[in-house]
């Protein structure tokens, strides 16, 4: 028996960063955690962004939601406070945003080489925890991929070929649309249960328990006929 958990995320998404940690807390306390397979799927928050487009997050949030930059900065501080509550570092100022397609392509390459989790953690750290721009800096992307245990020459080759793993990214995004996901993080348990958003760990605990329980064989018992048991046998009816 095993449970598969698929998680649709984007590196631009701070709640994906938080949601991953909250899910990990739930998984750590799950009795059958060694039988849970986690796969990360691709979802671009803005696939229309040019590959070379980047800019400061605060200004981007202000423009996107029609709020002031002061309000956007306060929003970032609020997310930073949530991150601190679960032990995650979070840069509340100075972050950038941009097209994440190449990152998703690298995550599929990393999946094929058994290092997807490590690369995703490195990308989240690079975007949310370290004081240096991530988007639009191919050199830093290569550096983080190598830190995650991937071969530098292979990483550069993937980045140099715009079609490498591109179909896998697009397939993930089509599947997200088919499942009704219009935002991330989006968690799917055994293709039976979905959890949307960076929910509290208790919600993920419940989803794991439910997905596991639904795998257990259920024996339907029909009774009423003569049988023998610890207290003896049924007496024949006269």
TIVO-252904 format. One line per field, with one value per residue: residue number from 0; residue in three letters; x, y, z of N, C-alpha, C in turn. Coordinates in pm, 1 decimal, padded with zeros to 6 digits. Example, Ala and Ser with C-alpha at 12.3 -4.5 7.8 and 13.67 -1.06 7.14 Angstrom:
seq = 0 1
type = ALA SER
n.c1 = 01319.0 01285.0
n.c2 = -00569.0 -00225.0
n.c3 = 00780.0 00708.0
ca.c1 = 01230.0 01367.0
ca.c2 = -00450.0 -00106.0
ca.c3 = 00780.0 00714.0
c.c1 = 01320.0 01290.0
c.c2 = -00330.0 00003.0
c.c3 = 00780.0 00787.0
This chain:
seq = 0 1 2 3 4 5 6 7 8 9 10 11 12 13 14 15 16 17 18 19 20 21 22 23 24 25 26 27 28 29 30 31 32 33 34 35 36 37 38 39 40 41 42 43 44 45 46 47 48 49 50 51 52 53 54 55 56 57 58 59 60 61 62 63 64 65 66 67 68 69 70 71 72 73 74 75 76 77 78 79 80 81 82 83 84 85 86 87 88 89 90 91 92 93 94 95 96 97 98 99 100 101 102 103 104 105 106 107 108 109 110 111 112 113 114 115 116 117 118 119 120 121 122 123 124 125 126 127 128 129 130 131 132 133 134 135 136 137 138 139 140 141 142 143 144 145 146 147 148 149 150 151 152 153 154 155 156 157 158 159 160 161 162 163 164 165 166 167 168 169 170 171 172 173 174 175 176 177 178 179 180 181 182 183 184 185 186 187 188 189 190 191 192 193 194 195 196 197 198 199 200 201 202 203 204 205 206 207 208 209 210 211 212 213 214 215 216 217 218 219 220 221 222 223 224 225 226 227 228 229 230 231 232 233 234 235 236 237
type = UNK UNK UNK UNK UNK UNK UNK UNK UNK UNK UNK UNK UNK UNK UNK UNK UNK UNK UNK UNK UNK UNK UNK UNK UNK UNK UNK UNK UNK UNK UNK UNK UNK UNK UNK UNK UNK UNK UNK UNK UNK UNK UNK UNK UNK UNK UNK UNK UNK UNK UNK UNK UNK UNK UNK UNK UNK UNK UNK UNK UNK UNK UNK UNK UNK UNK UNK UNK UNK UNK UNK UNK UNK UNK UNK UNK UNK UNK UNK UNK UNK UNK UNK UNK UNK UNK UNK UNK UNK UNK UNK UNK UNK UNK UNK UNK UNK UNK UNK UNK UNK UNK UNK UNK UNK UNK UNK UNK UNK UNK UNK UNK UNK UNK UNK UNK UNK UNK UNK UNK UNK UNK UNK UNK UNK UNK UNK UNK UNK UNK UNK UNK UNK UNK UNK UNK UNK UNK UNK UNK UNK UNK UNK UNK UNK UNK UNK UNK UNK UNK UNK UNK UNK UNK UNK UNK UNK UNK UNK UNK UNK UNK UNK UNK UNK UNK UNK UNK UNK UNK UNK UNK UNK UNK UNK UNK UNK UNK UNK UNK UNK UNK UNK UNK UNK UNK UNK UNK UNK UNK UNK UNK UNK UNK UNK UNK UNK UNK UNK UNK UNK UNK UNK UNK UNK UNK UNK UNK UNK UNK UNK UNK UNK UNK UNK UNK UNK UNK UNK UNK UNK UNK UNK UNK UNK UNK UNK UNK UNK UNK UNK UNK UNK UNK UNK UNK UNK UNK
n.c1 = 00083.2 00044.2 00052.3 00003.7 00102.0 00045.1 00172.1 00096.2 00274.3 00431.6 00735.9 00727.9 00534.3 00456.1 00291.1 00306.2 00557.5 00520.9 00313.7 00434.4 00606.7 00419.4 00278.9 00488.9 00531.1 00295.8 00330.6 00557.2 00458.0 00294.9 00190.4 00240.7 00435.2 00658.6 00552.2 00447.7 00445.1 00573.7 00517.9 00613.3 00442.0 00407.0 00311.4 00248.5 00222.4 00203.0 00215.0 00246.7 00448.0 00740.4 01046.3 01272.3 01182.4 01171.3 01135.1 01083.7 00914.4 00732.5 00643.7 00525.0 00314.9 00163.3 00078.4 -00061.6 -00275.6 -00392.3 -00322.4 -00148.5 00211.5 00300.0 00101.8 00137.3 00392.4 00339.3 00181.7 00371.4 00526.0 00342.8 00319.0 00578.0 00572.3 00400.6 00560.8 00774.2 00650.7 00643.0 00901.7 01044.9 01275.6 01233.3 01254.9 01144.9 01170.7 01304.4 01289.0 01248.3 01050.7 00942.6 00943.9 00889.7 00928.5 01165.8 01265.9 01072.5 01112.2 01366.0 01301.6 01161.4 01363.3 01522.6 01351.6 01364.0 01614.4 01609.7 01628.7 01441.6 01303.2 01514.0 01600.2 01373.4 01357.1 01595.5 01541.3 01322.8 01453.0 01639.4 01470.8 01302.2 01443.3 01704.2 01911.1 01924.0 01869.5 01671.4 01528.8 01577.5 01848.3 02054.3 02295.0 02286.1 02073.1 02179.6 02380.5 02228.9 02102.5 02318.3 02400.8 02189.2 02258.7 02274.7 02410.7 02633.6 02694.1 02486.4 02266.2 02310.9 02283.4 02013.2 01893.7 01980.8 01839.6 01534.6 01317.5 01358.4 01217.0 00995.2 00745.9 00665.2 00621.6 00408.2 00219.0 00168.4 00046.4 -00181.6 -00309.1 -00356.5 -00547.7 -00750.0 -00818.1 -00933.4 -00784.2 -00717.7 -00536.3 -00243.8 -00071.2 -00166.9 -00286.7 -00305.4 -00437.5 -00383.9 -00538.0 -00795.8 -00867.1 -00854.7 -00663.1 -00664.0 -00452.7 -00234.5 -00285.9 -00349.3 -00136.4 -00290.4 -00501.3 -00376.3 -00289.8 -00533.3 -00612.4 -00411.4 -00457.4 -00714.2 -00676.8 -00507.2 -00666.8 -00868.8 -00745.1 -00722.5 -00819.5 -01160.3 -01368.6 -01670.0 -01920.8 -02162.6 -02408.5 -02584.7 -02620.0 -02576.8 -02298.7 -01977.7 -01812.5 -01600.1 -01761.8 -01894.3 -02103.1 -02366.4 -02686.7 -02867.3 -03163.6 -03483.4
n.c2 = -00119.0 00224.7 00581.3 00839.5 01171.2 01456.4 01772.2 02080.8 02366.8 02696.4 02871.3 03142.6 03173.2 03258.5 03125.2 02866.8 02799.7 02821.3 02632.8 02391.8 02344.3 02318.4 02093.3 01910.3 01900.2 01769.7 01527.5 01426.7 01341.2 01135.6 00803.6 00622.9 00734.4 00653.0 00524.7 00706.5 00872.1 01158.4 01392.2 01668.9 01906.7 02117.1 02461.3 02765.1 03086.1 03315.5 03257.6 03415.8 03596.7 03742.5 03563.2 03698.3 03888.6 04064.8 04193.9 04408.6 04256.7 04388.0 04621.2 04494.6 04347.3 04558.4 04683.7 04475.4 04413.5 04654.9 04823.0 05026.9 05068.8 05067.3 04921.7 04679.4 04614.0 04580.4 04355.8 04167.5 04162.7 04047.9 03789.4 03709.7 03695.9 03479.8 03281.4 03278.8 03167.2 02898.8 02831.5 02915.6 03102.1 03431.1 03674.2 03988.8 04212.0 04339.3 04121.4 03959.8 03894.0 03679.3 03509.7 03165.3 02937.9 02805.4 02718.0 02531.8 02348.8 02257.8 02137.6 01914.3 01781.1 01733.2 01563.1 01334.2 01254.6 01196.1 01409.8 01603.8 01707.6 01820.4 02018.8 02182.7 02277.5 02423.3 02621.8 02753.7 02846.2 03014.6 03207.7 03304.3 03316.0 03407.6 03692.9 03791.8 03846.1 03612.7 03553.8 03585.3 03551.8 03346.6 03232.0 03217.7 03043.8 02809.4 02767.1 02713.3 02479.3 02305.2 02302.9 02155.4 01905.0 01837.9 01779.3 02012.3 02058.5 01922.3 02065.6 02318.1 02244.0 02171.9 02420.7 02558.0 02448.1 02522.0 02353.8 02131.9 01920.2 02076.8 01991.0 01829.3 02012.6 02159.7 01957.4 01903.5 02144.4 02141.3 01924.8 02023.7 02217.4 02049.7 01920.2 02122.1 02312.4 02637.7 02790.2 02798.3 02677.3 02343.6 02045.0 01701.1 01397.5 01074.1 01102.3 01132.4 01309.0 01658.1 01935.0 02271.0 02548.6 02694.3 02527.1 02468.4 02237.4 02037.4 01992.7 01870.7 01641.9 01511.9 01464.3 01288.4 01069.5 00997.8 00932.4 00714.4 00535.5 00478.7 00306.3 00068.7 -00271.4 -00355.5 -00566.6 -00694.1 -00821.8 -01069.0 -01185.1 -01427.8 -01696.6 -02043.6 -02104.0 -02168.9 -02057.7 -01892.2 -01933.5 -02160.7 -02367.3 -02281.9 -02392.1 -02652.0 -02575.3 -02691.9
n.c3 = 00000.0 -00073.3 -00074.4 -00301.5 -00331.0 -00504.3 -00579.6 -00689.0 -00774.2 -00775.4 -00813.2 -00771.0 -00580.2 -00256.9 -00075.5 -00156.1 -00070.7 00209.9 00235.0 00162.4 00380.2 00589.0 00504.5 00516.5 00793.9 00868.5 00733.0 00860.9 01105.2 01034.8 01050.4 00845.6 00685.2 00537.5 00327.1 00156.7 -00143.4 -00282.5 -00533.3 -00720.9 -00908.8 -01201.1 -01220.1 -01354.0 -01233.5 -01387.4 -01695.1 -01917.4 -01894.3 -02033.7 -02089.3 -02005.8 -01836.6 -01534.9 -01197.9 -00907.0 -00631.7 -00455.4 -00592.0 -00807.2 -00686.6 -00585.2 -00821.8 -00948.9 -00775.6 -00734.3 -00517.9 -00274.5 -00267.4 -00007.4 00119.8 -00010.9 00077.8 00347.8 00329.7 00250.8 00484.1 00654.9 00547.6 00595.0 00874.1 00911.1 00798.4 00980.0 01202.3 01145.2 01129.0 00900.9 00709.9 00570.8 00330.5 00356.1 00204.5 -00101.1 -00272.5 -00598.0 -00895.2 -01164.0 -01486.8 -01458.5 -01605.6 -01696.3 -01454.0 -01380.0 -01585.4 -01517.2 -01275.4 -01360.5 -01495.6 -01271.4 -01130.5 -01290.5 -01223.8 -00959.6 -00776.6 -00726.5 -00500.3 -00357.2 -00534.9 -00552.8 -00288.7 -00284.7 -00473.9 -00356.5 -00127.1 -00247.7 -00356.5 -00149.1 00093.0 00072.2 00023.4 -00256.9 -00603.3 -00789.8 -01026.5 -01376.5 -01363.5 -01481.9 -01409.2 -01129.8 -01100.5 -01209.2 -01020.2 -00785.5 -00866.3 -00891.0 -00626.0 -00531.0 -00604.2 -00871.9 -01201.0 -01336.5 -01611.4 -01736.6 -01641.0 -01755.4 -02020.0 -02033.6 -01981.8 -02203.2 -02408.5 -02511.2 -02540.6 -02385.5 -02157.4 -02168.6 -02261.8 -02050.7 -01847.0 -01955.4 -01973.5 -01703.2 -01635.4 -01795.1 -01677.5 -01421.9 -01481.7 -01574.0 -01339.9 -01203.0 -01069.5 -00995.2 -00874.7 -00661.8 -00365.4 -00466.3 -00363.5 -00427.0 -00334.5 -00400.7 -00629.2 -00543.3 -00339.3 -00288.8 -00174.6 -00132.8 -00124.2 00134.5 00376.0 00733.7 00914.6 01028.7 00854.3 00638.8 00769.5 00815.6 00551.3 00465.3 00636.9 00556.8 00285.5 00316.9 00465.4 00285.2 00116.0 00247.4 00258.6 00271.5 00442.5 00376.3 00571.2 00575.3 00780.3 00993.7 00929.5 01040.8 01258.1 01416.8 01714.0 01963.2 02186.4 02136.5 01924.4 01695.7 01788.3 01632.1 01463.1 01554.1
ca.c1 = 00000.0 00117.0 -00027.4 00075.2 00060.0 00094.6 00163.3 00117.6 00332.3 00514.9 00843.2 00686.9 00423.3 00500.2 00209.4 00358.4 00671.6 00464.5 00234.6 00524.8 00653.2 00307.0 00256.2 00599.0 00503.0 00192.9 00387.6 00651.8 00383.7 00205.0 00243.2 00279.4 00504.3 00752.8 00475.1 00389.9 00527.0 00542.2 00563.2 00583.3 00394.0 00431.7 00201.3 00300.7 00125.3 00185.0 00292.6 00260.4 00564.5 00858.4 01146.9 01373.5 01117.4 01179.3 01114.6 01063.4 00786.9 00640.2 00582.4 00440.8 00193.7 00085.0 00014.5 -00153.3 -00395.1 -00444.2 -00300.3 -00027.0 00332.2 00305.4 00014.5 00201.9 00503.5 00278.8 00140.3 00492.7 00563.7 00247.5 00359.3 00700.4 00536.0 00349.5 00675.7 00849.6 00577.1 00671.3 01046.1 01099.8 01326.2 01158.8 01299.8 01023.8 01199.6 01413.1 01271.7 01203.0 00960.1 00968.9 00899.8 00943.6 00921.8 01293.3 01275.9 00987.5 01180.0 01473.2 01241.8 01132.1 01494.0 01563.3 01267.3 01418.9 01742.0 01590.8 01670.1 01340.9 01278.0 01630.0 01602.3 01264.1 01398.9 01699.6 01476.9 01248.1 01549.7 01695.7 01373.0 01237.1 01525.0 01835.0 01904.3 01982.5 01768.2 01673.2 01474.9 01658.5 01990.6 02078.7 02409.8 02244.1 01989.2 02272.1 02446.4 02136.1 02080.7 02437.0 02390.5 02088.9 02314.8 02261.6 02532.2 02633.1 02688.2 02350.5 02177.1 02330.7 02229.1 01867.5 01858.5 02012.8 01742.0 01404.4 01215.9 01388.8 01117.8 00885.6 00619.8 00628.0 00565.4 00276.8 00127.5 00128.8 -00044.9 -00310.9 -00372.1 -00406.4 -00672.7 -00850.2 -00858.7 -01002.0 -00694.1 -00696.4 -00439.4 -00150.6 -00046.7 -00280.7 -00242.0 -00397.9 -00405.3 -00429.3 -00637.0 -00928.2 -00894.0 -00774.3 -00650.7 -00621.7 -00397.3 -00139.1 -00370.9 -00278.8 -00088.0 -00397.1 -00580.1 -00298.4 -00294.2 -00662.2 -00612.6 -00326.4 -00527.7 -00827.5 -00625.5 -00455.6 -00778.5 -00945.7 -00673.1 -00728.7 -00928.3 -01276.5 -01438.3 -01812.3 -01964.7 -02305.2 -02426.2 -02716.9 -02622.9 -02516.6 -02152.4 -01917.2 -01725.6 -01537.8 -01861.5 -01961.6 -02166.5 -02509.9 -02767.3 -02956.0 -03304.3 -03576.2
ca.c2 = 00000.0 00351.5 00699.3 00937.9 01310.1 01545.0 01909.7 02181.7 02486.4 02785.1 02930.8 03279.0 03170.6 03244.4 03029.3 02733.9 02786.5 02791.2 02510.2 02276.9 02318.2 02269.4 01955.2 01829.5 01877.8 01666.2 01401.1 01377.5 01275.3 01034.8 00670.5 00550.9 00833.1 00588.2 00472.0 00820.4 00922.3 01298.6 01439.2 01810.3 01936.4 02254.9 02556.7 02901.1 03188.3 03404.3 03201.2 03513.4 03682.1 03712.0 03489.6 03788.6 03994.9 04052.4 04320.9 04395.7 04195.2 04482.4 04702.6 04404.4 04319.2 04682.4 04705.9 04365.6 04415.7 04790.4 04875.8 05107.2 04991.2 05051.3 04808.6 04558.4 04583.9 04527.1 04219.4 04084.8 04144.7 03953.4 03655.4 03680.4 03655.9 03342.5 03193.9 03266.9 03079.4 02758.2 02812.8 02942.8 03237.9 03498.0 03809.9 04069.4 04324.2 04317.9 04005.8 03987.1 03795.2 03665.3 03388.8 03049.3 02819.7 02733.5 02650.0 02412.7 02250.8 02197.8 02050.1 01786.7 01716.4 01685.0 01447.3 01220.2 01216.9 01170.8 01524.6 01709.1 01769.4 01902.4 02138.3 02270.7 02345.6 02521.0 02734.1 02828.9 02918.1 03121.7 03314.1 03360.0 03322.6 03467.9 03833.3 03806.7 03818.0 03477.6 03552.2 03655.6 03529.6 03206.6 03183.2 03180.5 02925.7 02696.2 02747.6 02648.0 02342.8 02227.2 02283.7 02052.1 01775.0 01811.1 01799.1 02147.1 02054.8 01881.9 02177.8 02419.9 02191.1 02183.8 02562.2 02603.6 02389.7 02566.8 02248.7 02024.1 01903.6 02173.9 01917.4 01780.6 02127.7 02190.4 01848.6 01929.8 02259.2 02095.7 01838.5 02111.8 02276.1 01943.7 01891.1 02237.9 02397.3 02771.3 02856.5 02708.6 02534.1 02254.6 01911.6 01594.7 01273.6 00954.2 01143.6 01122.6 01422.9 01775.8 02038.3 02393.4 02652.4 02660.6 02496.1 02423.7 02099.5 01944.8 01960.3 01771.7 01517.4 01448.7 01416.2 01169.9 00959.4 00956.9 00865.0 00583.2 00449.8 00437.3 00199.1 -00054.7 -00358.8 -00359.9 -00694.5 -00683.3 -00946.3 -01100.5 -01281.9 -01487.5 -01842.3 -02121.9 -02099.1 -02198.1 -01952.6 -01919.1 -01974.4 -02284.2 -02368.8 -02256.6 -02512.8 -02674.2 -02540.2 -02804.7
ca.c3 = 00000.0 -00078.5 -00108.0 -00382.6 -00313.1 -00609.0 -00532.0 -00792.9 -00712.0 -00856.1 -00731.3 -00736.8 -00484.7 -00117.6 -00002.2 -00188.6 00021.8 00341.6 00229.5 00160.5 00516.7 00669.0 00462.9 00569.7 00935.3 00875.7 00687.3 00961.7 01212.2 00978.2 01083.3 00723.9 00601.3 00446.4 00214.6 00086.4 -00253.5 -00311.7 -00664.4 -00739.4 -01043.4 -01246.5 -01235.6 -01365.9 -01196.0 -01502.0 -01806.5 -02026.1 -01873.7 -02115.7 -02012.4 -01950.6 -01758.8 -01389.2 -01131.4 -00762.3 -00594.5 -00391.3 -00697.3 -00887.0 -00609.8 -00579.7 -00952.3 -00979.7 -00690.7 -00724.0 -00383.3 -00266.4 -00237.3 00138.2 00152.1 -00061.3 00168.1 00470.8 00296.7 00255.2 00624.7 00710.7 00505.5 00668.8 01010.9 00901.8 00775.4 01105.1 01293.1 01114.8 01122.2 00768.8 00684.8 00464.0 00301.6 00336.9 00115.0 -00196.0 -00361.0 -00733.0 -00952.8 -01306.7 -01554.0 -01387.4 -01692.0 -01693.8 -01324.1 -01387.0 -01671.1 -01437.0 -01174.3 -01425.7 -01512.1 -01138.7 -01099.5 -01364.0 -01162.2 -00817.3 -00694.9 -00739.5 -00370.1 -00322.8 -00619.2 -00513.5 -00165.2 -00319.1 -00542.3 -00256.0 -00044.2 -00327.9 -00380.7 -00030.6 00214.7 00048.8 -00019.7 -00390.2 -00705.4 -00847.3 -01162.2 -01474.3 -01336.1 -01516.0 -01333.7 -00994.0 -01115.1 -01224.9 -00890.6 -00694.0 -00914.4 -00854.9 -00480.8 -00507.3 -00639.5 -01014.7 -01279.8 -01392.5 -01757.3 -01773.6 -01610.4 -01859.1 -02145.1 -02024.9 -01994.7 -02338.6 -02500.9 -02459.8 -02547.9 -02291.9 -02050.2 -02183.1 -02273.7 -01917.6 -01775.4 -02012.8 -01936.8 -01564.4 -01632.1 -01849.4 -01577.5 -01315.7 -01531.3 -01579.0 -01202.1 -01148.0 -00990.5 -01052.0 -00788.1 -00593.9 -00383.2 -00483.8 -00324.8 -00467.2 -00265.0 -00472.0 -00728.8 -00481.9 -00252.2 -00315.6 -00071.9 -00198.8 -00038.5 00241.0 00489.8 00854.3 00907.8 01067.5 00734.5 00564.9 00846.6 00788.7 00413.3 00460.6 00704.0 00475.4 00166.7 00358.5 00506.7 00167.8 00047.7 00324.5 00214.6 00359.5 00433.4 00403.9 00633.9 00575.4 00888.8 01012.1 00910.6 01149.1 01264.4 01546.4 01761.8 02093.8 02285.1 02094.6 01792.4 01695.6 01803.0 01519.3 01484.3 01539.7
c.c1 = 00087.3 00019.9 00059.2 00015.1 00126.4 00069.7 00196.6 00162.8 00399.4 00615.9 00809.9 00592.5 00470.7 00418.8 00244.2 00476.1 00621.9 00390.4 00320.5 00570.3 00539.6 00272.0 00364.2 00581.2 00399.5 00250.0 00481.8 00580.9 00291.8 00266.9 00296.1 00359.5 00602.1 00683.0 00402.6 00489.3 00480.8 00602.2 00520.6 00552.4 00407.8 00302.9 00264.3 00192.3 00100.5 00269.5 00313.0 00382.8 00677.0 00967.3 01248.8 01313.1 01129.3 01159.9 01090.5 00922.5 00687.9 00569.4 00487.4 00308.9 00102.9 00009.4 -00091.7 -00284.2 -00452.9 -00434.0 -00172.4 00093.1 00349.1 00219.0 00076.4 00317.4 00451.2 00232.6 00258.7 00536.4 00469.8 00281.1 00487.0 00672.3 00480.3 00464.4 00754.2 00782.3 00605.5 00820.2 01109.0 01155.3 01253.0 01208.1 01177.1 01047.3 01311.6 01397.0 01226.9 01102.6 00994.4 00911.6 00968.3 00951.1 01051.8 01311.8 01191.9 01049.3 01291.4 01417.4 01203.0 01260.6 01539.9 01480.7 01322.2 01549.2 01732.0 01628.6 01567.7 01316.5 01391.3 01634.3 01491.5 01299.5 01503.0 01639.1 01394.9 01342.8 01606.6 01599.9 01327.4 01330.5 01657.4 01821.4 01979.1 01874.8 01784.0 01631.6 01562.0 01807.6 02019.8 02195.1 02371.7 02155.8 02076.0 02337.9 02355.4 02110.5 02199.1 02439.0 02291.9 02135.7 02304.9 02391.7 02527.8 02621.0 02548.0 02251.3 02189.3 02273.0 02076.9 01825.2 01882.6 01913.1 01601.9 01295.5 01242.7 01291.7 01001.9 00750.8 00571.5 00566.0 00424.7 00174.3 00078.7 00024.7 -00181.3 -00384.4 -00427.6 -00539.6 -00783.5 -00904.9 -00928.3 -00915.5 -00676.3 -00603.4 -00350.5 -00114.7 -00175.9 -00230.9 -00348.1 -00349.2 -00469.5 -00537.8 -00781.3 -00965.8 -00801.1 -00775.7 -00592.4 -00568.8 -00301.9 -00214.8 -00288.4 -00239.7 -00196.5 -00482.8 -00507.7 -00294.7 -00422.5 -00666.9 -00526.7 -00396.2 -00642.3 -00781.6 -00573.1 -00569.5 -00856.5 -00874.8 -00690.0 -00844.8 -01039.7 -01349.1 -01583.8 -01863.5 -02115.9 -02327.1 -02563.0 -02721.0 -02555.6 -02364.6 -02106.5 -01822.2 -01667.5 -01637.2 -01937.6 -02021.2 -02313.4 -02586.9 -02857.1 -03098.6 -03390.8 -03706.3
c.c2 = 00124.8 00461.5 00791.9 01075.7 01392.8 01688.9 02004.4 02311.5 02574.3 02851.9 03073.9 03284.5 03154.8 03142.5 02885.3 02700.6 02749.3 02657.4 02386.2 02243.3 02263.6 02125.7 01864.0 01802.4 01767.1 01530.4 01341.5 01302.3 01164.8 00896.3 00596.0 00639.9 00768.8 00531.7 00583.4 00867.8 01063.8 01336.4 01584.7 01837.5 02086.0 02335.2 02694.6 03001.3 03286.0 03353.2 03298.5 03602.7 03645.0 03648.6 03581.0 03898.6 03965.6 04190.9 04299.7 04346.2 04298.4 04567.6 04617.7 04375.8 04442.2 04705.3 04599.4 04376.1 04556.3 04848.5 04958.5 05016.3 04972.2 04933.7 04676.7 04516.4 04526.7 04383.8 04123.6 04060.4 04045.0 03810.4 03614.1 03636.3 03514.3 03243.8 03171.6 03171.6 02932.1 02735.4 02835.2 03084.7 03299.3 03640.9 03896.1 04188.5 04283.6 04198.5 04050.0 03880.6 03782.9 03537.1 03267.4 02924.2 02739.5 02658.8 02522.8 02306.1 02181.2 02104.8 01915.6 01709.8 01656.8 01563.2 01322.5 01170.1 01203.8 01284.7 01636.9 01782.2 01864.5 02029.7 02234.8 02346.8 02453.5 02643.9 02819.1 02909.5 03037.3 03237.4 03382.6 03383.8 03395.5 03605.9 03851.3 03774.3 03676.1 03478.4 03635.4 03639.7 03381.4 03148.6 03139.5 03056.2 02801.0 02664.6 02674.3 02502.7 02252.7 02201.7 02172.4 01914.7 01739.7 01844.4 01934.0 02146.9 02017.1 01995.6 02284.9 02373.3 02200.4 02328.5 02613.4 02552.9 02424.0 02461.5 02132.6 02027.0 02003.5 02103.7 01867.3 01892.6 02156.1 02082.5 01865.1 02040.5 02223.9 02008.7 01919.6 02173.1 02171.6 01911.6 02009.4 02327.4 02530.9 02854.8 02752.5 02766.1 02454.6 02112.5 01809.1 01463.4 01156.8 00983.3 01127.9 01248.5 01537.8 01871.3 02161.4 02493.3 02600.2 02637.8 02462.4 02275.7 01998.5 01903.1 01855.6 01637.5 01440.9 01391.4 01290.9 01049.2 00907.9 00881.4 00726.2 00488.1 00397.5 00329.4 00065.2 -00141.0 -00363.0 -00490.7 -00673.1 -00818.3 -00957.4 -01211.4 -01347.2 -01637.3 -01910.9 -02116.3 -02138.6 -02085.5 -01987.3 -01970.0 -02100.6 -02269.5 -02337.9 -02387.7 -02530.0 -02637.4 -02662.4 -02756.7
c.c3 = 00000.0 -00116.9 -00192.4 -00357.7 -00422.3 -00565.0 -00646.7 -00727.0 -00817.1 -00763.5 -00692.7 -00617.2 -00340.0 -00039.4 -00039.3 -00096.4 00161.2 00341.0 00229.2 00301.2 00603.1 00632.5 00519.7 00718.8 00952.2 00838.4 00791.3 01073.7 01164.5 00995.3 00961.1 00629.0 00502.9 00323.0 00138.8 -00020.0 -00287.7 -00446.4 -00679.4 -00885.9 -01074.0 -01261.1 -01242.5 -01327.8 -01310.0 -01618.5 -01921.7 -02010.2 -01970.2 -02030.0 -01947.0 -01864.2 -01609.1 -01329.0 -00983.3 -00729.8 -00541.1 -00496.1 -00782.3 -00816.2 -00605.9 -00710.3 -00979.7 -00902.4 -00670.7 -00585.3 -00383.8 -00238.4 -00086.7 00182.5 00105.8 00029.2 00299.7 00449.3 00302.3 00399.7 00692.9 00673.4 00577.4 00811.0 01011.5 00882.8 00904.7 01202.8 01267.5 01085.9 00987.0 00761.4 00567.3 00449.5 00270.3 00245.6 00019.9 -00288.3 -00500.5 -00776.2 -01100.3 -01362.2 -01490.6 -01473.9 -01689.8 -01561.6 -01323.3 -01476.7 -01594.1 -01330.0 -01234.6 -01456.2 -01378.6 -01096.3 -01166.1 -01302.8 -01010.7 -00726.1 -00697.6 -00608.0 -00332.9 -00406.3 -00580.4 -00385.8 -00194.2 -00387.2 -00445.5 -00167.8 -00120.6 -00347.5 -00253.0 00088.7 00196.4 -00014.1 -00151.4 -00492.1 -00760.6 -00993.5 -01255.8 -01454.5 -01359.0 -01436.4 -01193.0 -00998.2 -01129.5 -01090.6 -00793.1 -00735.6 -00878.8 -00705.0 -00446.5 -00552.0 -00786.1 -01087.9 -01351.9 -01544.2 -01805.4 -01751.2 -01717.8 -01992.7 -02147.1 -02046.3 -02136.2 -02442.3 -02452.1 -02465.0 -02452.4 -02174.7 -02059.0 -02191.3 -02137.7 -01834.4 -01825.3 -01979.3 -01793.2 -01558.6 -01691.3 -01747.8 -01461.1 -01357.0 -01533.6 -01440.0 -01135.2 -01062.3 -01060.6 -00965.1 -00722.3 -00456.6 -00394.1 -00463.6 -00365.5 -00408.3 -00339.5 -00575.3 -00677.2 -00405.9 -00287.9 -00197.8 -00139.5 -00096.4 00067.2 00370.8 00614.5 00842.3 00941.5 00948.0 00651.5 00638.6 00816.7 00647.6 00398.8 00522.3 00617.5 00350.9 00201.6 00392.9 00387.1 00087.3 00117.8 00276.4 00318.5 00335.8 00471.0 00452.6 00628.1 00678.1 00889.1 00996.7 01029.1 01141.5 01402.6 01583.7 01896.7 02197.7 02244.7 01956.9 01804.4 01703.2 01682.0 01555.3 01459.5 01481.3
